């Protein structure tokens, strides 16, 4: 499995695409075979309450930041 096909990569891709202004179906367009985790994240990022969307996004961006920090220490 390529790194682009992993659930963690796809979640990071979706979160960063959301930050870049993409919404709804646009978030999965570039993924050839989106994992259920990526699809679930898109669903949560479409929550009607802004506060809930922010919480979901913050949690996912924290994972991205931790992964980047871990890679920089290798």
ZADO-1210 file (C-alpha; in nm, 4 decimals, padded with zeros to 6 digits):
<atoms>
<atom x="00.0000" y="00.0000" z="00.0000" code="UNK" pos="1"/>
<atom x="00.1440" y="00.3377" z="-00.0969" code="UNK" pos="2"/>
<atom x="00.1628" y="00.6085" z="00.1669" code="UNK" pos="3"/>
<atom x="-00.1063" y="00.8047" z="-00.0209" code="UNK" pos="4"/>
<atom x="-00.3450" y="00.5147" z="00.0240" code="UNK" pos="5"/>
<atom x="-00.3166" y="00.4930" z="00.4026" code="UNK" pos="6"/>
<atom x="-00.6073" y="00.6099" z="00.6150" code="UNK" pos="7"/>
<atom x="-00.3833" y="00.8531" z="00.8065" code="UNK" pos="8"/>
<atom x="-00.2591" y="01.0166" z="00.4844" code="UNK" pos="9"/>
<atom x="-00.6127" y="01.0476" z="00.3542" code="UNK" pos="10"/>
<atom x="-00.7381" y="01.2043" z="00.6788" code="UNK" pos="11"/>
<atom x="-00.4504" y="01.4539" z="00.6682" code="UNK" pos="12"/>
<atom x="-00.5233" y="01.5285" z="00.3031" code="UNK" pos="13"/>
<atom x="-00.8902" y="01.5918" z="00.3776" code="UNK" pos="14"/>
<atom x="-00.8107" y="01.8166" z="00.6769" code="UNK" pos="15"/>
<atom x="-00.5577" y="02.0253" z="00.4852" code="UNK" pos="16"/>
<atom x="-00.7906" y="02.0471" z="00.1848" code="UNK" pos="17"/>
<atom x="-01.0601" y="02.1781" z="00.4196" code="UNK" pos="18"/>
<atom x="-00.8198" y="02.4434" z="00.5503" code="UNK" pos="19"/>
<atom x="-00.7481" y="02.5372" z="00.1870" code="UNK" pos="20"/>
<atom x="-01.1192" y="02.6040" z="00.1312" code="UNK" pos="21"/>
<atom x="-01.2497" y="02.2829" z="-00.0199" code="UNK" pos="22"/>
<atom x="-01.5823" y="02.1536" z="00.1057" code="UNK" pos="23"/>
<atom x="-01.8114" y="01.8503" z="00.0833" code="UNK" pos="24"/>
<atom x="-01.7421" y="01.6247" z="-00.2159" code="UNK" pos="25"/>
<atom x="-01.4410" y="01.8315" z="-00.3189" code="UNK" pos="26"/>
<atom x="-01.2544" y="01.6927" z="-00.0189" code="UNK" pos="27"/>
<atom x="-01.2481" y="01.3409" z="-00.1625" code="UNK" pos="28"/>
<atom x="-01.2124" y="01.4199" z="-00.5350" code="UNK" pos="29"/>
<atom x="-00.8353" y="01.3666" z="-00.5528" code="UNK" pos="30"/>
<atom x="-00.8447" y="01.0364" z="-00.3655" code="UNK" pos="31"/>
<atom x="-00.8782" y="00.7390" z="-00.6001" code="UNK" pos="32"/>
<atom x="-01.0205" y="00.5069" z="-00.3328" code="UNK" pos="33"/>
<atom x="-01.1166" y="00.6984" z="-00.0186" code="UNK" pos="34"/>
<atom x="-01.1061" y="00.4990" z="00.3044" code="UNK" pos="35"/>
<atom x="-01.4031" y="00.4952" z="00.5375" code="UNK" pos="36"/>
<atom x="-01.2017" y="00.7093" z="00.7815" code="UNK" pos="37"/>
<atom x="-01.1628" y="00.9831" z="00.5179" code="UNK" pos="38"/>
<atom x="-01.5323" y="00.9660" z="00.4336" code="UNK" pos="39"/>
<atom x="-01.6255" y="00.9884" z="00.8014" code="UNK" pos="40"/>
<atom x="-01.4005" y="01.2915" z="00.8470" code="UNK" pos="41"/>
<atom x="-01.5719" y="01.4634" z="00.5536" code="UNK" pos="42"/>
<atom x="-01.9077" y="01.3889" z="00.7153" code="UNK" pos="43"/>
<atom x="-01.7927" y="01.5388" z="01.0461" code="UNK" pos="44"/>
<atom x="-01.6521" y="01.8462" z="00.8702" code="UNK" pos="45"/>
<atom x="-01.9989" y="01.9058" z="00.7261" code="UNK" pos="46"/>
<atom x="-02.1622" y="01.9179" z="01.0703" code="UNK" pos="47"/>
<atom x="-02.4110" y="02.2066" z="01.0911" code="UNK" pos="48"/>
<atom x="-02.2515" y="02.3474" z="01.4068" code="UNK" pos="49"/>
<atom x="-01.9366" y="02.5489" z="01.3433" code="UNK" pos="50"/>
<atom x="-01.7960" y="02.4690" z="01.6877" code="UNK" pos="51"/>
<atom x="-01.8208" y="02.0957" z="01.6239" code="UNK" pos="52"/>
<atom x="-01.6513" y="02.1309" z="01.2835" code="UNK" pos="53"/>
<atom x="-01.3720" y="02.3290" z="01.4489" code="UNK" pos="54"/>
<atom x="-01.3210" y="02.0597" z="01.7136" code="UNK" pos="55"/>
<atom x="-01.2997" y="01.7863" z="01.4503" code="UNK" pos="56"/>
<atom x="-01.0586" y="01.9891" z="01.2381" code="UNK" pos="57"/>
<atom x="-00.8402" y="02.0808" z="01.5356" code="UNK" pos="58"/>
<atom x="-00.8115" y="01.7168" z="01.6399" code="UNK" pos="59"/>
<atom x="-00.7087" y="01.6096" z="01.2908" code="UNK" pos="60"/>
<atom x="-00.4614" y="01.8959" z="01.2468" code="UNK" pos="61"/>
<atom x="-00.3069" y="01.8023" z="01.5820" code="UNK" pos="62"/>
<atom x="-00.2453" y="01.4520" z="01.4470" code="UNK" pos="63"/>
<atom x="-00.0803" y="01.6004" z="01.1387" code="UNK" pos="64"/>
<atom x="00.1414" y="01.8270" z="01.3508" code="UNK" pos="65"/>
<atom x="00.2453" y="01.5388" z="01.5765" code="UNK" pos="66"/>
<atom x="00.3298" y="01.3200" z="01.2775" code="UNK" pos="67"/>
<atom x="00.5396" y="01.5974" z="01.1229" code="UNK" pos="68"/>
<atom x="00.7191" y="01.6572" z="01.4522" code="UNK" pos="69"/>
<atom x="00.7949" y="01.2868" z="01.4858" code="UNK" pos="70"/>
<atom x="00.9390" y="01.2769" z="01.1327" code="UNK" pos="71"/>
<atom x="01.1615" y="01.5775" z="01.1973" code="UNK" pos="72"/>
<atom x="01.3190" y="01.3968" z="01.4941" code="UNK" pos="73"/>
<atom x="01.4130" y="01.0852" z="01.2995" code="UNK" pos="74"/>
</atoms>
